[in-house]
Amino acid sequence: MQNKLNKISRFSFIIWALCAVLVVGMFLYTIGFRGELLNETSSTLSLIIIGLLGFCVLAFLSGTFFLTWNLLLGESKSKYLVKGLLAFFIQVIFPFYYLCSIISSYFKLKPKFKDKRHLNFLSGLFVFLPIWLVGYFLMFKSIQELAGLGAEFAPVMASESMAPTIPGGTGYRYYDYKNIWYRLNSPKKYQFKHGDIISFSTPNTRKIIADNNLENYNFIKRVIALPGDKVMITGGIVFLNGKPLDEPYTLEANKTTTGDIIDKDKKILAKGFLYECEEIIVPDKSMFVLGDNRQNSDDSRIIGFVGFDDVTVYFPFEEQKIEYYEGVNRFKHDEKWRTEGNFDESTINQALEHCE
């Protein structure tokens, strides 16, 4: 029985190693040769990588399971199924049990240098245990990275378009939108909400980046309106579905202007997508986005709607109010938001009268 378990375990670890090599190769091909991030590459290539990773994980778990079962059997020639079931339940914590057992055996018997038990102790402590623990760690991190399920951190260098929430020289926590649920077209994929912060790439943003020779630049904006919402801007106020939108996160209250971008010589630098008093309806699978620094942001007022499929990462609105650390740096994005209201009734009426 033990010989069979040894063979199965050894075969599983060989498959694991081969899959790991293929995953690394595909990863290098995607990043190095194609110059794409995993959340930006084709669905087919992503599914291949995720499939290989899944097979790799299954092979690793199979190898550790049968190895645990084999070690539990020891010299015993009975109760195979009972110990197999036990191996399944203690598989994850077995390395610690194994470490304790070899340490206990070593100090109890005090073997000589050439004794087999001495070699077992050294190999278990410095070879077997580290490989096992590193395998679990890499398995967890690989799944998290390639499946896009964990939170990451992105630095923001010089841009002030999202101040005061994300000033230049800081950064923000994000999640991959095009993660495994997106790839599988599952209803579990993230559902955008008002107030979320997203990073995205559209034909219009790529043109702006190319025209201004911007390198390593990403568009980061706040979701203001979702499919079916009606948006109108007048008197510096954003009206969402006919009601003024309270926006404590903006750098200045009631400063949302519209129209063409004009330089000091009255030359049009960019045509406006939305003009004063114009009401638009957000189409299906699209969003209307704005920067928090309304006086210094190229957003939907210029670039138009952002499609769901244009989004690369997102930062949920509710998490923007939670304190967290990135290394030694503390972040709480709502600290400089205003607490008082943006407007009173007279301000609203004055803005609406401008459209009559």
Contacts in CASP RR format, 6 or more apart in sequence:
PFRMAT RR
TARGET T0000
AUTHOR 0000-0000-0000
METHOD contacts of the structure
MODEL  1
MQNKLNKISRFSFIIWALCAVLVVGMFLYTIGFRGELLNETSSTLSLIII
GLLGFCVLAFLSGTFFLTWNLLLGESKSKYLVKGLLAFFIQVIFPFYYLC
SIISSYFKLKPKFKDKRHLNFLSGLFVFLPIWLVGYFLMFKSIQELAGLG
AEFAPVMASESMAPTIPGGTGYRYYDYKNIWYRLNSPKKYQFKHGDIISF
STPNTRKIIADNNLENYNFIKRVIALPGDKVMITGGIVFLNGKPLDEPYT
LEANKTTTGDIIDKDKKILAKGFLYECEEIIVPDKSMFVLGDNRQNSDDS
RIIGFVGFDDVTVYFPFEEQKIEYYEGVNRFKHDEKWRTEGNFDESTINQ
ALEHCE
1 73 0 8 1.000
1 77 0 8 1.000
1 80 0 8 1.000
2 70 0 8 1.000
2 73 0 8 1.000
2 74 0 8 1.000
5 66 0 8 1.000
5 67 0 8 1.000
5 69 0 8 1.000
5 70 0 8 1.000
5 73 0 8 1.000
6 70 0 8 1.000
8 62 0 8 1.000
8 63 0 8 1.000
8 66 0 8 1.000
9 62 0 8 1.000
9 63 0 8 1.000
9 66 0 8 1.000
9 67 0 8 1.000
9 70 0 8 1.000
12 59 0 8 1.000
12 60 0 8 1.000
12 62 0 8 1.000
12 63 0 8 1.000
12 66 0 8 1.000
13 59 0 8 1.000
13 60 0 8 1.000
13 63 0 8 1.000
15 55 0 8 1.000
15 59 0 8 1.000
16 56 0 8 1.000
16 59 0 8 1.000
16 60 0 8 1.000
16 63 0 8 1.000
19 52 0 8 1.000
19 53 0 8 1.000
19 54 0 8 1.000
19 55 0 8 1.000
19 56 0 8 1.000
19 59 0 8 1.000
20 56 0 8 1.000
22 52 0 8 1.000
23 49 0 8 1.000
23 52 0 8 1.000
23 53 0 8 1.000
23 56 0 8 1.000
23 142 0 8 1.000
23 146 0 8 1.000
26 45 0 8 1.000
26 48 0 8 1.000
26 49 0 8 1.000
26 52 0 8 1.000
27 38 0 8 1.000
27 49 0 8 1.000
30 36 0 8 1.000
30 37 0 8 1.000
30 38 0 8 1.000
30 41 0 8 1.000
30 45 0 8 1.000
30 49 0 8 1.000
31 37 0 8 1.000
31 38 0 8 1.000
34 41 0 8 1.000
37 312 0 8 1.000
38 46 0 8 1.000
38 49 0 8 1.000
38 145 0 8 1.000
38 146 0 8 1.000
39 148 0 8 1.000
39 176 0 8 1.000
39 177 0 8 1.000
39 178 0 8 1.000
39 179 0 8 1.000
39 312 0 8 1.000
39 313 0 8 1.000
40 178 0 8 1.000
40 312 0 8 1.000
43 183 0 8 1.000
46 183 0 8 1.000
47 183 0 8 1.000
49 146 0 8 1.000
50 146 0 8 1.000
50 147 0 8 1.000
50 180 0 8 1.000
50 183 0 8 1.000
53 142 0 8 1.000
53 143 0 8 1.000
53 146 0 8 1.000
53 147 0 8 1.000
54 143 0 8 1.000
56 139 0 8 1.000
56 142 0 8 1.000
57 139 0 8 1.000
57 142 0 8 1.000
57 143 0 8 1.000
60 135 0 8 1.000
60 139 0 8 1.000
61 91 0 8 1.000
64 91 0 8 1.000
64 94 0 8 1.000
64 132 0 8 1.000
65 87 0 8 1.000
65 88 0 8 1.000
65 91 0 8 1.000
66 87 0 8 1.000
68 87 0 8 1.000
68 90 0 8 1.000
68 91 0 8 1.000
68 94 0 8 1.000
69 83 0 8 1.000
69 84 0 8 1.000
69 87 0 8 1.000
71 94 0 8 1.000
71 98 0 8 1.000
72 83 0 8 1.000
72 84 0 8 1.000
72 86 0 8 1.000
72 87 0 8 1.000
73 80 0 8 1.000
73 83 0 8 1.000
76 83 0 8 1.000
87 94 0 8 1.000
90 97 0 8 1.000
92 136 0 8 1.000
95 128 0 8 1.000
95 129 0 8 1.000
95 132 0 8 1.000
95 133 0 8 1.000
98 124 0 8 1.000
98 128 0 8 1.000
98 129 0 8 1.000
99 124 0 8 1.000
99 125 0 8 1.000
99 129 0 8 1.000
102 120 0 8 1.000
102 121 0 8 1.000
102 124 0 8 1.000
102 125 0 8 1.000
103 121 0 8 1.000
103 125 0 8 1.000
105 117 0 8 1.000
105 120 0 8 1.000
105 121 0 8 1.000
106 117 0 8 1.000
106 118 0 8 1.000
106 121 0 8 1.000
109 117 0 8 1.000
111 117 0 8 1.000
111 118 0 8 1.000
111 121 0 8 1.000
112 118 0 8 1.000
143 149 0 8 1.000
144 150 0 8 1.000
147 179 0 8 1.000
147 180 0 8 1.000
148 175 0 8 1.000
148 176 0 8 1.000
148 179 0 8 1.000
148 180 0 8 1.000
149 176 0 8 1.000
149 179 0 8 1.000
149 180 0 8 1.000
150 175 0 8 1.000
150 176 0 8 1.000
151 173 0 8 1.000
151 174 0 8 1.000
151 175 0 8 1.000
152 173 0 8 1.000
152 174 0 8 1.000
152 175 0 8 1.000
152 176 0 8 1.000
152 313 0 8 1.000
153 171 0 8 1.000
153 172 0 8 1.000
153 173 0 8 1.000
153 174 0 8 1.000
153 326 0 8 1.000
154 171 0 8 1.000
154 172 0 8 1.000
154 174 0 8 1.000
154 199 0 8 1.000
154 218 0 8 1.000
154 313 0 8 1.000
155 169 0 8 1.000
155 170 0 8 1.000
155 171 0 8 1.000
156 162 0 8 1.000
156 166 0 8 1.000
156 167 0 8 1.000
156 168 0 8 1.000
156 169 0 8 1.000
156 170 0 8 1.000
156 171 0 8 1.000
156 172 0 8 1.000
156 220 0 8 1.000
157 168 0 8 1.000
157 169 0 8 1.000
157 216 0 8 1.000
158 168 0 8 1.000
158 169 0 8 1.000
159 168 0 8 1.000
159 217 0 8 1.000
159 220 0 8 1.000
160 167 0 8 1.000
160 168 0 8 1.000
160 293 0 8 1.000
160 296 0 8 1.000
161 220 0 8 1.000
161 221 0 8 1.000
161 291 0 8 1.000
161 292 0 8 1.000
161 293 0 8 1.000
161 296 0 8 1.000
161 297 0 8 1.000
161 298 0 8 1.000
161 299 0 8 1.000
162 197 0 8 1.000
162 220 0 8 1.000
162 221 0 8 1.000
162 222 0 8 1.000
162 291 0 8 1.000
162 292 0 8 1.000
162 293 0 8 1.000
162 297 0 8 1.000
163 251 0 8 1.000
163 292 0 8 1.000
163 293 0 8 1.000
164 249 0 8 1.000
164 251 0 8 1.000
164 292 0 8 1.000
164 293 0 8 1.000
164 336 0 8 1.000
164 337 0 8 1.000
165 197 0 8 1.000
165 222 0 8 1.000
165 249 0 8 1.000
165 292 0 8 1.000
165 320 0 8 1.000
165 333 0 8 1.000
165 334 0 8 1.000
165 336 0 8 1.000
165 337 0 8 1.000
166 172 0 8 1.000
166 197 0 8 1.000
166 220 0 8 1.000
166 292 0 8 1.000
166 333 0 8 1.000
170 331 0 8 1.000
171 326 0 8 1.000
171 331 0 8 1.000
172 197 0 8 1.000
172 220 0 8 1.000
172 315 0 8 1.000
172 331 0 8 1.000
172 333 0 8 1.000
173 315 0 8 1.000
173 319 0 8 1.000
173 324 0 8 1.000
173 326 0 8 1.000
173 331 0 8 1.000
174 199 0 8 1.000
174 313 0 8 1.000
174 314 0 8 1.000
174 315 0 8 1.000
175 190 0 8 1.000
175 313 0 8 1.000
175 314 0 8 1.000
175 315 0 8 1.000
175 316 0 8 1.000
176 312 0 8 1.000
176 313 0 8 1.000
177 189 0 8 1.000
177 190 0 8 1.000
177 198 0 8 1.000
177 311 0 8 1.000
177 312 0 8 1.000
177 313 0 8 1.000
177 314 0 8 1.000
178 311 0 8 1.000
178 312 0 8 1.000
179 189 0 8 1.000
181 188 0 8 1.000
181 189 0 8 1.000
181 190 0 8 1.000
182 189 0 8 1.000
182 190 0 8 1.000
190 314 0 8 1.000
192 198 0 8 1.000
192 223 0 8 1.000
192 226 0 8 1.000
192 287 0 8 1.000
192 308 0 8 1.000
192 311 0 8 1.000
192 314 0 8 1.000
193 223 0 8 1.000
193 226 0 8 1.000
193 316 0 8 1.000
193 317 0 8 1.000
194 223 0 8 1.000
194 224 0 8 1.000
194 225 0 8 1.000
194 226 0 8 1.000
194 240 0 8 1.000
194 317 0 8 1.000
195 222 0 8 1.000
195 223 0 8 1.000
195 224 0 8 1.000
195 249 0 8 1.000
195 317 0 8 1.000
196 222 0 8 1.000
196 223 0 8 1.000
196 314 0 8 1.000
196 315 0 8 1.000
196 316 0 8 1.000
196 317 0 8 1.000
197 220 0 8 1.000
197 221 0 8 1.000
197 222 0 8 1.000
197 223 0 8 1.000
197 314 0 8 1.000
197 315 0 8 1.000
197 317 0 8 1.000
197 320 0 8 1.000
198 220 0 8 1.000
198 221 0 8 1.000
198 222 0 8 1.000
198 223 0 8 1.000
198 287 0 8 1.000
198 289 0 8 1.000
198 306 0 8 1.000
198 311 0 8 1.000
198 313 0 8 1.000
198 314 0 8 1.000
198 315 0 8 1.000
199 218 0 8 1.000
199 219 0 8 1.000
199 220 0 8 1.000
199 311 0 8 1.000
199 312 0 8 1.000
199 313 0 8 1.000
199 314 0 8 1.000
200 219 0 8 1.000
200 221 0 8 1.000
200 289 0 8 1.000
200 306 0 8 1.000
200 307 0 8 1.000
200 310 0 8 1.000
200 311 0 8 1.000
200 312 0 8 1.000
201 218 0 8 1.000
201 219 0 8 1.000
201 310 0 8 1.000
201 312 0 8 1.000
202 219 0 8 1.000
202 303 0 8 1.000
202 306 0 8 1.000
202 307 0 8 1.000
202 310 0 8 1.000
204 302 0 8 1.000
204 303 0 8 1.000
204 304 0 8 1.000
205 219 0 8 1.000
205 298 0 8 1.000
205 303 0 8 1.000
208 214 0 8 1.000
208 298 0 8 1.000
208 303 0 8 1.000
209 217 0 8 1.000
218 312 0 8 1.000
219 298 0 8 1.000
219 303 0 8 1.000
220 291 0 8 1.000
221 289 0 8 1.000
221 290 0 8 1.000
221 291 0 8 1.000
221 297 0 8 1.000
221 299 0 8 1.000
221 300 0 8 1.000
221 306 0 8 1.000
222 249 0 8 1.000
222 289 0 8 1.000
222 290 0 8 1.000
222 291 0 8 1.000
222 292 0 8 1.000
223 287 0 8 1.000
223 288 0 8 1.000
223 289 0 8 1.000
224 231 0 8 1.000
224 238 0 8 1.000
224 240 0 8 1.000
224 245 0 8 1.000
224 287 0 8 1.000
224 288 0 8 1.000
224 289 0 8 1.000
224 290 0 8 1.000
224 300 0 8 1.000
225 231 0 8 1.000
225 240 0 8 1.000
225 282 0 8 1.000
225 287 0 8 1.000
225 288 0 8 1.000
226 282 0 8 1.000
226 287 0 8 1.000
227 282 0 8 1.000
227 283 0 8 1.000
227 284 0 8 1.000
227 285 0 8 1.000
227 286 0 8 1.000
227 287 0 8 1.000
228 281 0 8 1.000
228 282 0 8 1.000
228 283 0 8 1.000
228 284 0 8 1.000
229 240 0 8 1.000
229 241 0 8 1.000
229 281 0 8 1.000
229 282 0 8 1.000
229 288 0 8 1.000
230 239 0 8 1.000
230 240 0 8 1.000
230 241 0 8 1.000
230 242 0 8 1.000
230 279 0 8 1.000
230 280 0 8 1.000
230 281 0 8 1.000
230 282 0 8 1.000
231 238 0 8 1.000
231 239 0 8 1.000
231 240 0 8 1.000
231 274 0 8 1.000
231 279 0 8 1.000
231 280 0 8 1.000
231 281 0 8 1.000
231 282 0 8 1.000
231 288 0 8 1.000
232 238 0 8 1.000
232 239 0 8 1.000
232 242 0 8 1.000
232 277 0 8 1.000
232 278 0 8 1.000
232 279 0 8 1.000
232 280 0 8 1.000
232 355 0 8 1.000
233 239 0 8 1.000
233 256 0 8 1.000
233 257 0 8 1.000
233 258 0 8 1.000
233 274 0 8 1.000
233 276 0 8 1.000
233 278 0 8 1.000
233 301 0 8 1.000
234 276 0 8 1.000
234 277 0 8 1.000
234 351 0 8 1.000
234 352 0 8 1.000
234 354 0 8 1.000
234 355 0 8 1.000
235 254 0 8 1.000
235 276 0 8 1.000
235 350 0 8 1.000
235 351 0 8 1.000
235 354 0 8 1.000
236 254 0 8 1.000
236 255 0 8 1.000
236 256 0 8 1.000
236 257 0 8 1.000
236 351 0 8 1.000
237 244 0 8 1.000
237 245 0 8 1.000
237 254 0 8 1.000
237 256 0 8 1.000
237 342 0 8 1.000
237 343 0 8 1.000
237 347 0 8 1.000
237 348 0 8 1.000
237 351 0 8 1.000
238 244 0 8 1.000
238 245 0 8 1.000
238 247 0 8 1.000
238 256 0 8 1.000
238 290 0 8 1.000
239 245 0 8 1.000
239 279 0 8 1.000
244 342 0 8 1.000
244 343 0 8 1.000
244 348 0 8 1.000
244 351 0 8 1.000
246 341 0 8 1.000
246 342 0 8 1.000
247 253 0 8 1.000
247 342 0 8 1.000
248 334 0 8 1.000
248 337 0 8 1.000
248 338 0 8 1.000
248 339 0 8 1.000
248 341 0 8 1.000
248 342 0 8 1.000
249 292 0 8 1.000
249 320 0 8 1.000
249 334 0 8 1.000
249 337 0 8 1.000
250 256 0 8 1.000
250 292 0 8 1.000
250 293 0 8 1.000
250 294 0 8 1.000
250 338 0 8 1.000
250 342 0 8 1.000
251 292 0 8 1.000
251 293 0 8 1.000
251 294 0 8 1.000
251 295 0 8 1.000
252 294 0 8 1.000
252 295 0 8 1.000
253 338 0 8 1.000
253 341 0 8 1.000
253 342 0 8 1.000
253 343 0 8 1.000
254 342 0 8 1.000
254 343 0 8 1.000
254 347 0 8 1.000
255 294 0 8 1.000
255 295 0 8 1.000
256 290 0 8 1.000
256 294 0 8 1.000
257 294 0 8 1.000
257 295 0 8 1.000
257 301 0 8 1.000
258 272 0 8 1.000
258 274 0 8 1.000
258 275 0 8 1.000
258 276 0 8 1.000
258 278 0 8 1.000
258 301 0 8 1.000
259 272 0 8 1.000
259 274 0 8 1.000
259 275 0 8 1.000
259 276 0 8 1.000
259 301 0 8 1.000
260 268 0 8 1.000
260 269 0 8 1.000
260 270 0 8 1.000
260 271 0 8 1.000
260 272 0 8 1.000
261 268 0 8 1.000
261 269 0 8 1.000
261 270 0 8 1.000
261 272 0 8 1.000
261 302 0 8 1.000
262 268 0 8 1.000
262 269 0 8 1.000
263 269 0 8 1.000
270 298 0 8 1.000
270 302 0 8 1.000
271 302 0 8 1.000
272 301 0 8 1.000
272 302 0 8 1.000
273 300 0 8 1.000
273 301 0 8 1.000
273 302 0 8 1.000
273 303 0 8 1.000
273 304 0 8 1.000
274 280 0 8 1.000
274 300 0 8 1.000
274 301 0 8 1.000
274 304 0 8 1.000
276 354 0 8 1.000
276 355 0 8 1.000
277 354 0 8 1.000
277 355 0 8 1.000
280 288 0 8 1.000
282 288 0 8 1.000
282 305 0 8 1.000
283 305 0 8 1.000
285 307 0 8 1.000
285 308 0 8 1.000
285 309 0 8 1.000
286 305 0 8 1.000
286 306 0 8 1.000
286 307 0 8 1.000
286 308 0 8 1.000
287 300 0 8 1.000
287 305 0 8 1.000
287 306 0 8 1.000
287 307 0 8 1.000
287 308 0 8 1.000
288 300 0 8 1.000
288 304 0 8 1.000
288 305 0 8 1.000
288 306 0 8 1.000
289 299 0 8 1.000
289 300 0 8 1.000
289 306 0 8 1.000
290 297 0 8 1.000
290 299 0 8 1.000
290 300 0 8 1.000
290 301 0 8 1.000
291 297 0 8 1.000
291 299 0 8 1.000
300 306 0 8 1.000
320 333 0 8 1.000
320 334 0 8 1.000
321 332 0 8 1.000
321 333 0 8 1.000
321 334 0 8 1.000
322 332 0 8 1.000
323 330 0 8 1.000
323 331 0 8 1.000
323 332 0 8 1.000
324 330 0 8 1.000
324 331 0 8 1.000
324 332 0 8 1.000
325 331 0 8 1.000
END
